[in-house]
């Protein structure tokens, strides 16, 4: 019997509600599979913890988390705590500290999911965005000079190392080769005359080793337009931290909304634990009402199963989500239904069974 230890950081707002349903699905997979079990340890960290203790996580939090095979994160953000504190002191601290430089965001239109685009078929929206997750525009480098004076100057510096840029681009090429799909790089070299010129050069350099992979390269503004007008252009997409953050939310909007958006923060070398999360916010306005959509949380469970090497079960979980969407009997209000959060989780478990 293989045991996977999972650290649960339910976080704020609807985080605990949606994570409960993901855990329910993982436990059902363990029961059906028979030779694996998942052991969960809960940590109370997040904004509400910050309001009580003046910090987002314990001082030795990273040491504690290091012992786990994976981290399951709910949502972070709460009124009264500035967003940059909640982001930098928990989520980015984990991503950077555990070198989770690979962010995988599936942008896939499932059967039965609402799509705001006209005349778009399921197969038209089926991509994986490979986002650089450790440096770039979110490196946190810069300065704030002459604060509060008329000559105030703010510098925000993007950091693009050869190591960081090359490893994310190479991972995208490997994925495109394995899946026999096209690879599109998204940058902005016409305006960002150092970082993105460098990015494009590395994309071309690494590409010489993958002559079998068909590639495209778009400026980010044009890519955003094509996400909406011709999403079928994209299969595997690789991009920087900031652009990846933005276009994956656009991707979520065209593939059923934030309630279906999942993300994986991966340390490919497995030296540290990787982290899986629904990428929506904490939605404090609906917290505690039992109406939050847990399907993004369940989709991130599918990604976790893939990561553990149980791709067949990852696919079964995704198929179960799709079956619930197609049946359209047990959906939360954001998808036009009246079901409660826990009822949607139960419906996915029933489809798995």
N, C-alpha and C positions, 0 to 999 in steps of 0.2 A: 504493500500500500504506500503510494507516494503522497507525502504531505507538503502542501504549499502554504507558507506562512504569509499572511496578507495583513499589512497595517492599514487600518481604516481611519481616515481623517474626514469625518462627515462634514465638518465645517459649519457654515452658516445658512440661515434661511431654509430653503427647500432641500439643501444638501442631505440632511439625515433621512428625509422622506424618500428621496429617489434612490439613495444608496441602499436602503433597506431592501428595495425590490431587486437591485443588482445582486445583493448577497443571497436573496431568496433563490434567484436563478442559478447562481454558482452552487448552492447547496443541492439543488435539484440535479444539476449536471453530475455532481459527485455521486449522488445516489444512483443515477441511471448508469453511469460509467462503471462504478463499482470498485475500481482499483486506485482511486485518488480521493483525497479529502483536502478541504480548505480550512485553515485555522485562522480565525480573525482576532486581532487585538485592536481595540478602539482607543483613539487618542482624541481628547476634547479640544484640540487646537482650532484657532480661527479668530474672527473678530470679536465674538462675544467673550472668548477667553482673554483677548487683548484688553477689553474694557475692564475686566476684573483684575488682570495681572500685569498689565502694561507691556506685554509681549505676545507675539502671535503664536509662539510655540515654546516649549521648555528650552532652557539653555543647552541641555544635552540631547535635544530632540533628534539631531542628525545622527548622533551615536546610537540612539534607540532604533531609528529607522533602518540603519545599516544592516541590522540582523534579519530583515525580511526579504522575501522573494519578490514582492511587489507591494505597491502602495495604491490604495483605492481612495480617490479624493472626490468629495461631494461638490461643494461650491464655497467660494470665499468672497466675502463682501457684506457689509452691514452698515446701516446709517450711523454716523458718528465716528466712523473710522475712515480716514482718508484712503482712497483707492491705492495710492502709491505705497502706503504702509502695508496694506493687506497683501498686495502683490509681491513686493520686494522681500518682506519678512517671512513669507511662508512659501508661496508657489515658486517664485524665482530662486529662493534660497535652496529649495529642494532640487529644482531643475539644474541649477549651476553646480551645487555641491555634489550631486551624484552624476555629473557629466551626462545628463539626459539630453544629448545634443540632437537627437533625432525625434522630430515631432511628426507623427503620422495622423493625418485627418482624412478619413474616407468621405468623399462627396458622392453619394450614390442615391439615386432615386429608387426607392422601393415601391413595389406594386401597392397601390392603395394610399400612398403618401401624397399629401396635397402639393401641387406644384403651381406657382404663380405664372409660369411661362405658358404661352399659348402653343398648342400643337407639338408638345414635346413628349416623346416616348420614353419609357423606362430606360432603354438602352442608350439614349442620348446623354444622360447624366450618370457617368460611371467613372469616377477618377479617384486617385489617391494623391493628396498633396503632401509632399515631403518637405517639411519646413525646418530650416536651421533653427535650433532651439537654445543656443548657449551664448551667442555673441551678437555680432551685427549691430543693429540699431538699438538692441536692448542690453548692450554691454554695461550700461550704467556709467560710462566714462564721460567726463565733462567738467564744467566748472560754472560757478555763479559768482560773478565779479561785481563789486560796487553795489551790493544788494540794497535796495530801497532808495538809491540815489538816481538823479536824472540820467547819469551815464551808465546805468545798469546794463550788464551784458551777460547773456546766458549761452553757454556752449554745450551742445549735446553731440558727442562724438561716436560715430559708428565704428565698430572694431571688426575688421575682416582679416583674420589670420589665414595664411596659406593652409595650415593644418585644418582649421575649422571649415573653411570653404571647400577644400578638396574632399574631406571625408563625407560631407553631406551630399555633394554632387556625385561622388563615386557610389554612395549608397543608392541614390536614385537611378543611376545607370544600371547597377546590379539588379535592382527591382524590375526595371523596364526589360532587361534581358531575360530574367527569370519568367516574367509574366508575358513575354513576347508582345510588349505594348510600346507605343510611342512615348517619347520623353520631351516635355516642354519646360524650358527655363524661363522664369519671369524675373526681369530686372528693370533697371531704369538708367542705362548707361549714358543716354543723351544729356541727362541733367546731373546725375551723380558721377562726376568725371573721374573720381578715384575708385571708390568702393565698387561701383557697378561695372566699370570698365574691367576692373580686376576680376570680378565675378564672371563676366562673359568670357574673359580669356581662359580662366580655369575650366569653365564649362567646355570650351573648345578643346583645350589640352587633354582633359580626361577623356573626352569623346573619341579621341584617336585610338584609344584602347578598346572601344566598343563600336566597331564599324557596322555591326549587325543591328544597332539601335537607331531607329529613325528619330531625328531630333527637330525641334522647333525652338525659336527664341522670340519672346514677345516683351515689349515694354509693358509695365504693369497697368497703365491706363487702358491700353488696347486690350490687354488680357481681361480686365474687368468687363469691358464691353462684350467681348466674345463669350465670357461666362454666361452672360444673359442672352446674347443673340445666337450663338452657336456653341453651346456647351459640349457638343459631340467632338469638337476639336481636341479636347483634353483627355488624356488617359493617366499617365504619370506626370506630375508637375513638381518641379523643384524650385524653391525660392528662399529668400532671406527671412529673417525673424519677423520683421515688421510687415512686409508684404504678405507673408504667409498668414499672419494673424488676421489681416484685413480680408484677404480673398477667401479664406475658409469660412468666415462669417457670411460672406456673399454666397459661397457655396452652400452653406446651411440654408440660407433663405430660398434658394432655388430647388433644394432637395427635401423639402418638408418642414423646414423651420428649426429653431434652436432646440426644440424638444426632442429632435432626432439626431443632434450633433454630438459625436463622440471624438475623443482624442487620446492618443497614447504618447507619453514622453519616455523615450526608450534610451537606455544605455546599452548599445549593441554588444559591447564586450562583456556584459553581465558582471562587471566588477562591482557594480552597485545595483540596488533595486530600481526597477522602472515603475512609472506612475501612470495610472489610467483614470480618466475622468470624463464625465459629461461636460461639454465646454460652455454650457449656458451659465448665466449668473445665478446668484443666490435668491433672486426674486422675492425680497422680503414682503412685498405687497400680497403675495398669495401663500406665504409660509404658514404652516399649521392648518391650512384649510383642506388638505388632502386632495388637492386637484392638480398638483404638479405632474407633468408628464415624465414618467420614469424610463421611457424607451431609450433616451440617450445614455442613461446610466447602464441599461441592459446591453446596449450596443458596445459600450466600453468594456463590458464583461466579455463580449465576443472577441474583442481585441486582446484582452488578457489571456484568454484561452489559446488564441493563435500564438501569442508570445511564449506560453508554456509548452507549445508543441502539440496542442490538441486542436489542430486546424479543422478537423472534421466536426468537432463540437462547437468551435467558433462559428462554423457555417450553419450548424443546426440552430444555434441561438438566433442568428440573423434571419434564418428561414422562419423561425417562430415569431419574431417581430413582424416580419412581412405578412405572415398568416393572420396575425391579430389586426393589422392594418387593412387587409383585404376583407376580412369578415366585418369590420367596422361596427361591431356590437359593443366593444369594450374600449372606448377611447376617451381621453381626458378632454376638457373644454377647448384647449388650444387646437385640437384636431376635430372639433365639431361634435364631440360626444359629451356624455354626462357622467362618465365613470370616475371613480376615485383612484388615487395613485395605487393603492394596494390591490385594487381589482384588476388593473392593467397588468401588474406583476403576476397575479394569479393566472391571468389569461395566457401570458407567455409561458408560464410553467405548465399549464394544461396542454398547450400546443407541443411543448417539448416531450411531454409524456406520451 
